[in-house]
Each structure stands twice: as C-alpha cells, then as structure tokens.
C-alpha cells in the first residue's frame, strides 16, 4: 500500500476514533425516547460528512437482520453494510468506510469481490469487520444453524478471501466448509494484500481467530483498568502468530455542559425510558450465545445494555469524557468507537468540545 493509500486506521493519532452503529435505528440504544436515532439516509450522510471533516478515522456499522422486539423493535431498521459503506464512500473523502459481514451469510468469493469493489470506490479506505455470528434468530432467517465451531468456518472463509487477493492463478479449494473450483477474482483491492480487518471477539476461540485474521480487535470491559488485561492478552496472542494487532474498545457517549445534566439524561433514556422487553431479550441472547462481555457485565450493568449494548459509558462533561479517553489510550488501546442516542444532535458537541481537549492531551494531533 502506498503512503497515499494508507488507511485512516493506520494514521498518526495515538487514539483513533470511529463512529459506531449509525446504520441502525436506535444506534446501540434500546430506548423509547422520541429523539432516538432514526437512521434515515439523509441524516446518516450529514453525520458521515461531519465525522469526515473532523478527522474521525472510521465509520463502523453493525450487521443486523432482525430487531430485538419490545416496543421499538430496535435494529430491525438497518442498512446492509457493504452497500452502506459504498454509499458513504461517495460522500466522504478521508474517513474509513467499513462493512460488517456475517461469515455464514455471505460466500467468500462474493465477499472478496464486494470488498475489493468498496476499496476502489473509496480509494483505499475500505475495511471489513468479520463476524462469525451469535444470534440464532438471524441465522434461522437464512435457513442456517449456529455452528459449534463457527470460528473454524470464519478462518477458512478468511483464508479463501486472502487467497483470491494474492493467488497468481485460479485455484481449487477443498475444505471443511467450502468446496470451490477454479476460483479467481479481479480487481485486487487497492490496499495490499487486502483491506484492513476487524473482529469483535471475547471468548478464547474468538480471540484465537482474531489473532490470525484481524488487524484490529474490538473489545469491551467493565472498567478501564481491567481493559489493560485485554490489550496484553491480545498482544501475546498476535505475537504467537507472528503478527501485531491493534486493540480498540467501544463506548456510548452522553456529553453535556455539566455532569448533572449528563447523568440525568443517561438515567432518563437508559432507565426511565428503556425498552424493557427488548433489553431483556437482547441481554438474554447475548449471554447465552455470544460470550462478548465479561460475566459480571451481565449481572451488574443492565443499564449499559439499554444505553449502549453493554459498551463502556462516557457520561459527563467534555473534560470528564476527554479524561476517560486519555485513560483508555494510556491503558494501551489504539482507539475507541463512540455512539450516541442521536448522532446528528450529539456528535457536533463531541467534536467541538472533546476533540480539542484530546489534542491538548497529546493523544490526537488532528
């Protein structure tokens, strides 16, 4: 990859930032407040362009095919992520445009072609968040069942995509999950040997997969200090594979001029106005099938699941939130994603008030 095509996630800022989940109604929230994010395309474009101008490194969507019930049935309304990324590539200039793909639902030959297309459309800004799957209801929608060893399928899928991008001639593949004949694919991506990859894994098998296939791991933690252990573990796993990996975390944000305002609104949307039935279903399914969080997170932090899918809360003044993000950087994280109740209403304040403080702290230069 030439210097001109260096992906934004390989850029100079010590703490990279991404906007997460704005392709889906409600974003990461399970709330009934009327101002919840509607995920209309026109507003999605506005937010993407705002993030692009602010130097935010990437836009990361979630891949959802069914909602989580309750009053709002949050995330039923969601844009498919490869076409979503291609659309955003056409209206932005600098920010990375990522797609989130469920391995069992998208054939690797198709995925390789689609991702290469996205890389050309975006001039080398494409990225792929690889999801091996956890939601049996979504699998059933496709006539599929959850595999016990879904990460083995994911690794075979990933190896086929890689081989399409690097093979000098057509090849056959006779594996456990895929049997393919005379495989080839052009054009190759602009990024070499492939666009950047992410994986959100928490279980040991998932992290073994990430160590082999991901350039960046997206993980959760209950508190920042415990996050250091995740960074250390993933660095060791990647080193054992002869690789390096950047570790990111993911956060939901309520940023207000005073701490009281922020905490009051957090309580209002995540407790008073929580979509209770949806939260019950979501937490139960995640705990049973996903393994994406520490067990104590399910016991102690129901509010975080209503507020932001169990991600880490950044709730307070700009100075408080900037301080938390600096601590995240000092704990070894390469970056963080942020989400909001309403991206259009809240991201501008975050950009105008928090980003300058991060520059002053030295974790961002632009």
ZIJO-V579306 format. One record per residue. RES is the residue in one small letter. PSI is psi in degrees with one decimal (none if undefined). OMEGA is omega in radians with two decimals (none if undefined). Layout:
# ZIJO-V579306
res->RES psi->PSI omega->OMEGA
res->RES psi->PSI omega->OMEGA
This chain:
# ZIJO-V579306
res->x psi->128.7 omega->3.13
res->x psi->162.0 omega->3.14
res->x psi->-35.9 omega->-3.12
res->x psi->-23.7 omega->-3.10
res->x psi->18.5 omega->3.08
res->x psi->126.6 omega->-3.10
res->x psi->143.8 omega->-3.13
res->x psi->-27.4 omega->3.12
res->x psi->-6.9 omega->2.99
res->x psi->18.6 omega->-3.08
res->x psi->-175.0 omega->-2.95
res->x psi->-19.9 omega->-3.07
res->x psi->134.3 omega->3.13
res->x psi->-36.0 omega->3.09
res->x psi->105.6 omega->3.10
res->x psi->156.5 omega->-3.14
res->x psi->144.1 omega->3.06
res->x psi->147.5 omega->3.04
res->x psi->125.0 omega->-2.93
res->x psi->126.8 omega->2.85
res->x psi->16.0 omega->-3.10
res->x psi->0.3 omega->3.04
res->x psi->-3.1 omega->-3.01
res->x psi->140.9 omega->3.14
res->x psi->136.7 omega->-3.05
res->x psi->-10.1 omega->-3.05
res->x psi->-125.6 omega->3.08
res->x psi->-2.5 omega->-3.05
res->x psi->156.7 omega->2.95
res->x psi->75.6 omega->-3.02
res->x psi->160.3 omega->-3.12
res->x psi->6.7 omega->-3.09
res->x psi->142.3 omega->-3.07
res->x psi->-23.6 omega->-3.11
res->x psi->3.2 omega->3.13
res->x psi->149.4 omega->-3.04
res->x psi->125.1 omega->-3.12
res->x psi->-11.7 omega->-3.14
res->x psi->42.3 omega->3.00
res->x psi->144.1 omega->-3.02
res->x psi->-43.2 omega->-3.09
res->x psi->-40.3 omega->3.13
res->x psi->-32.5 omega->3.06
res->x psi->-42.6 omega->3.10
res->x psi->-44.6 omega->3.13
res->x psi->-45.4 omega->-3.11
res->x psi->-41.7 omega->3.13
res->x psi->-42.5 omega->-3.14
res->x psi->-35.5 omega->3.06
res->x psi->-46.4 omega->3.11
res->x psi->-39.8 omega->3.14
res->x psi->-47.9 omega->-3.14
res->x psi->-31.3 omega->-3.09
res->x psi->-7.8 omega->-3.14
res->x psi->14.4 omega->3.05
res->x psi->135.3 omega->-2.87
res->x psi->-31.2 omega->-3.04
res->x psi->159.4 omega->3.07
res->x psi->119.6 omega->-3.05
res->x psi->118.6 omega->3.10
res->x psi->161.3 omega->2.95
res->x psi->151.9 omega->3.11
res->x psi->107.7 omega->3.13
res->x psi->141.9 omega->3.12
res->x psi->-18.8 omega->3.08
res->x psi->153.2 omega->3.11
res->x psi->179.7 omega->-3.07
res->x psi->23.4 omega->3.02
res->x psi->-153.1 omega->-3.08
res->x psi->-164.5 omega->-3.10
res->x psi->-37.8 omega->-3.03
res->x psi->-18.6 omega->-3.05
res->x psi->49.0 omega->-3.04
res->x psi->140.3 omega->3.05
res->x psi->1.5 omega->2.95
res->x psi->-43.2 omega->3.04
res->x psi->105.3 omega->3.09
res->x psi->144.4 omega->3.12
res->x psi->137.9 omega->3.05
res->x psi->141.6 omega->-2.81
res->x psi->-30.5 omega->3.10
res->x psi->-45.4 omega->3.11
res->x psi->-33.7 omega->3.04
res->x psi->-47.0 omega->-3.14
res->x psi->-40.7 omega->3.13
res->x psi->-40.0 omega->3.09
res->x psi->-42.9 omega->-3.14
res->x psi->-29.3 omega->3.09
res->x psi->-33.8 omega->-3.10
res->x psi->-13.9 omega->-3.10
res->x psi->7.9 omega->3.09
res->x psi->169.2 omega->-3.08
res->x psi->-31.2 omega->-2.98
res->x psi->-34.8 omega->-2.99
res->x psi->147.6 omega->3.08
res->x psi->139.8 omega->3.13
res->x psi->112.9 omega->-3.02
res->x psi->152.4 omega->3.00
res->x psi->147.8 omega->3.08
res->x psi->123.3 omega->-2.99
res->x psi->130.1 omega->2.99
res->x psi->118.1 omega->-3.08
res->x psi->-51.1 omega->-3.04
res->x psi->-18.3 omega->-3.03
res->x psi->-6.7 omega->-3.10
res->x psi->120.1 omega->-3.10
res->x psi->140.7 omega->-3.08
res->x psi->-31.3 omega->3.12
res->x psi->-42.4 omega->3.08
res->x psi->-44.6 omega->-3.12
res->x psi->-41.9 omega->-3.14
res->x psi->-43.7 omega->3.13
res->x psi->-44.7 omega->-3.11
res->x psi->-42.6 omega->-3.12
res->x psi->-39.8 omega->3.08
res->x psi->-40.4 omega->3.08
res->x psi->-46.3 omega->3.12
res->x psi->-37.1 omega->-3.14
res->x psi->-37.1 omega->3.09
res->x psi->-44.0 omega->3.14
res->x psi->-37.7 omega->-3.07
res->x psi->1.7 omega->-3.09
res->x psi->50.2 omega->3.03
res->x psi->20.5 omega->-3.12
res->x psi->8.4 omega->-3.07
res->x psi->155.0 omega->3.02
res->x psi->159.4 omega->-3.08
res->x psi->122.1 omega->3.00
res->x psi->111.3 omega->-3.04
res->x psi->121.0 omega->-3.14
res->x psi->123.6 omega->3.13
res->x psi->-10.3 omega->2.95
res->x psi->147.4 omega->3.11
res->x psi->-15.6 omega->-2.97
res->x psi->105.5 omega->-3.07
res->x psi->-29.5 omega->3.12
res->x psi->-37.7 omega->3.10
res->x psi->-37.4 omega->3.08
res->x psi->-41.7 omega->-3.14
res->x psi->-31.6 omega->3.09
res->x psi->-31.4 omega->-3.14
res->x psi->5.1 omega->-3.08
res->x psi->27.3 omega->-3.09
res->x psi->159.2 omega->3.02
res->x psi->148.6 omega->3.05
res->x psi->127.2 omega->3.09
res->x psi->145.4 omega->3.10
res->x psi->-40.4 omega->-3.13
res->x psi->63.6 omega->-3.05
res->x psi->-23.4 omega->3.12
res->x psi->-26.5 omega->3.03
res->x psi->-41.3 omega->3.05
res->x psi->-42.2 omega->3.14
res->x psi->-40.4 omega->-3.13
res->x psi->-39.1 omega->3.09
res->x psi->-42.6 omega->3.08
res->x psi->-48.8 omega->-3.12
res->x psi->-41.5 omega->3.14
res->x psi->-37.1 omega->3.11
res->x psi->-45.4 omega->3.11
res->x psi->-47.0 omega->3.12
res->x psi->-42.9 omega->-3.09
res->x psi->-36.9 omega->3.07
res->x psi->-38.3 omega->-3.10
res->x psi->-18.6 omega->-3.00
res->x psi->-15.3 omega->-3.07
res->x psi->141.1 omega->-3.13
res->x psi->-13.4 omega->3.13
res->x psi->162.5 omega->3.13
res->x psi->148.7 omega->-3.07
res->x psi->157.7 omega->2.98
res->x psi->153.2 omega->3.09
res->x psi->122.8 omega->3.13
res->x psi->87.5 omega->-3.08
res->x psi->-169.4 omega->3.14
res->x psi->-36.8 omega->-3.04
res->x psi->-21.2 omega->-3.10
res->x psi->134.2 omega->3.03
res->x psi->109.7 omega->-2.95
res->x psi->148.3 omega->-3.13
res->x psi->134.5 omega->2.96
res->x psi->50.8 omega->-3.04
res->x psi->134.4 omega->3.00
res->x psi->169.4 omega->3.14
res->x psi->128.3 omega->3.05
res->x psi->151.7 omega->0.12
res->x psi->160.1 omega->2.97
res->x psi->155.4 omega->3.07
res->x psi->159.1 omega->3.02
res->x psi->-39.4 omega->3.03
res->x psi->141.1 omega->-3.08
res->x psi->132.6 omega->0.07
res->x psi->-7.6 omega->-3.08
res->x psi->164.6 omega->3.00
res->x psi->157.2 omega->-3.14
res->x psi->151.3 omega->-3.11
res->x psi->145.4 omega->3.04
res->x psi->159.5 omega->2.98
res->x psi->136.3 omega->3.09
res->x psi->95.3 omega->-3.05
res->x psi->144.7 omega->3.12
res->x psi->-36.7 omega->-3.12
res->x psi->157.8 omega->3.09
res->x psi->-45.4 omega->3.10
res->x psi->-37.2 omega->3.11
res->x psi->-39.7 omega->-3.13
res->x psi->-29.1 omega->2.99
res->x psi->-41.9 omega->3.08
res->x psi->-47.5 omega->-3.12
res->x psi->-37.9 omega->3.14
res->x psi->-28.9 omega->-3.12
res->x psi->-32.4 omega->-2.91
res->x psi->-16.1 omega->-3.01
res->x psi->141.6 omega->2.96
res->x psi->-26.9 omega->-3.12
res->x psi->135.5 omega->3.04
res->x psi->135.3 omega->3.06
res->x psi->118.2 omega->-3.04
res->x psi->163.7 omega->3.09
res->x psi->165.0 omega->3.02
res->x psi->160.5 omega->3.10
res->x psi->-41.9 omega->3.04
res->x psi->160.3 omega->-2.98
res->x psi->-40.9 omega->-3.08
res->x psi->-37.4 omega->3.10
res->x psi->-21.8 omega->3.11
res->x psi->-26.4 omega->3.11
res->x psi->-37.4 omega->-3.13
res->x psi->-35.9 omega->3.11
res->x psi->-42.1 omega->3.13
res->x psi->-47.7 omega->-3.14
res->x psi->-46.2 omega->-3.12
res->x psi->-45.3 omega->-3.09
res->x psi->-34.8 omega->3.06
res->x psi->-39.7 omega->3.13
res->x psi->-42.0 omega->3.13
res->x psi->-43.6 omega->-3.14
res->x psi->-42.3 omega->3.13
res->x psi->-36.4 omega->3.12
res->x psi->-22.3 omega->3.09
res->x psi->4.7 omega->-3.10
res->x psi->29.3 omega->-3.07
res->x psi->169.2 omega->2.97
res->x psi->150.1 omega->-3.13
res->x psi->139.9 omega->3.03
res->x psi->137.1 omega->-3.11
res->x psi->125.6 omega->3.12
res->x psi->156.2 omega->2.92
res->x psi->176.3 omega->-3.06
res->x psi->136.6 omega->-2.97
res->x psi->151.8 omega->2.92
res->x psi->145.5 omega->-2.89
res->x psi->131.9 omega->2.86
res->x psi->104.5 omega->-3.08
res->x psi->121.7 omega->-3.10
res->x psi->163.9 omega->-3.12
res->x psi->-30.3 omega->3.11
res->x psi->156.5 omega->3.12
res->x psi->-38.6 omega->-3.12
res->x psi->-44.2 omega->3.11
res->x psi->-44.6 omega->-3.11
res->x psi->-47.1 omega->-3.10
res->x psi->-36.2 omega->3.10
res->x psi->-43.3 omega->-3.14
res->x psi->-37.5 omega->3.10
res->x psi->-46.9 omega->3.11
res->x psi->-38.6 omega->-3.10
res->x psi->-52.2 omega->-3.03
res->x psi->-29.0 omega->-3.04
res->x psi->-14.5 omega->-3.14
res->x psi->-65.1 omega->-3.10
res->x psi->-42.8 omega->-3.07
res->x psi->18.4 omega->3.09
res->x psi->143.3 omega->3.03
res->x psi->87.1 omega->-2.89
res->x psi->-46.7 omega->-3.11
res->x psi->-37.9 omega->3.12
res->x psi->-41.0 omega->3.11
res->x psi->-44.0 omega->3.13
res->x psi->-46.9 omega->-3.11
res->x psi->-46.3 omega->-3.08
res->x psi->-48.4 omega->-3.11
res->x psi->-41.5 omega->3.13
res->x psi->-43.5 omega->-3.14
res->x psi->-42.3 omega->3.13
res->x psi->-43.0 omega->-3.11
res->x psi->-36.2 omega->-3.07
res->x psi->-39.9 omega->-2.95
res->x psi->-20.6 omega->-2.93
res->x psi->-49.1 omega->-3.03
res->x psi->33.1 omega->-3.03
res->x psi->-3.4 omega->-3.10
res->x psi->160.7 omega->2.99
res->x psi->145.3 omega->-3.08
res->x psi->-35.1 omega->-3.13
res->x psi->-21.3 omega->3.09
res->x psi->-40.5 omega->3.13
res->x psi->-35.7 omega->-3.09
res->x psi->-38.6 omega->-2.92
res->x psi->-17.2 omega->-2.91
res->x psi->48.6 omega->3.07
res->x psi->-38.6 omega->-3.14
res->x psi->-37.7 omega->-3.13
res->x psi->-30.1 omega->3.13
res->x psi->-36.5 omega->3.04
res->x psi->-36.1 omega->-3.05
res->x psi->-33.0 omega->-3.02
res->x psi->42.6 omega->3.02
res->x psi->30.1 omega->3.09
res->x psi->9.8 omega->3.12
res->x psi->174.2 omega->-3.05
res->x psi->133.1 omega->-3.12
res->x psi->131.1 omega->2.95
res->x psi->95.1 omega->-2.99
res->x psi->112.7 omega->3.12
res->x psi->-157.8 omega->3.14
res->x psi->165.0 omega->3.05
res->x psi->-40.9 omega->-3.13
res->x psi->-41.6 omega->3.12
res->x psi->-46.6 omega->-3.10
res->x psi->-41.3 omega->3.08
res->x psi->-40.9 omega->3.11
res->x psi->-40.5 omega->3.09
res->x psi->-41.9 omega->3.14
res->x psi->-36.1 omega->3.06
res->x psi->-42.0 omega->3.08
res->x psi->-39.4 omega->3.10
res->x psi->-42.5 omega->3.09
res->x psi->-44.5 omega->-3.12
res->x psi->-23.3 omega->3.08
res->x psi->-4.1 omega->3.05
res->x psi->1.3 omega->-3.13
res->x psi->138.7 omega->3.12
res->x psi->-19.2 omega->-3.13
res->x psi->-176.6 omega->-3.12
res->x psi->148.3 omega->2.95
res->x psi->156.4 omega->3.10
res->x psi->145.2 omega->3.03
res->x psi->163.2 omega->-3.03
res->x psi->162.9 omega->3.00
res->x psi->-45.0 omega->3.09
res->x psi->110.9 omega->-3.03
res->x psi->-42.8 omega->-3.08
res->x psi->-38.9 omega->-3.10
res->x psi->-30.1 omega->-2.92
res->x psi->-27.9 omega->-3.14
res->x psi->-38.6 omega->3.14
res->x psi->-41.5 omega->3.13
res->x psi->-40.4 omega->3.08
res->x psi->-45.2 omega->-3.13
res->x psi->-46.0 omega->-3.05
res->x psi->-31.5 omega->-3.01
res->x psi->-34.5 omega->-3.07
res->x psi->-43.9 omega->-3.08
res->x psi->-41.7 omega->3.09
res->x psi->-35.4 omega->3.12
res->x psi->-34.1 omega->3.06
res->x psi->-34.4 omega->3.06
res->x psi->-42.2 omega->3.11
res->x psi->-35.6 omega->-3.12
res->x psi->-11.4 omega->3.07
res->x psi->6.2 omega->-3.14
res->x psi->-11.7 omega->3.02
res->x psi->138.5 omega->3.14
res->x psi->-13.0 omega->-3.10
res->x psi->none omega->none
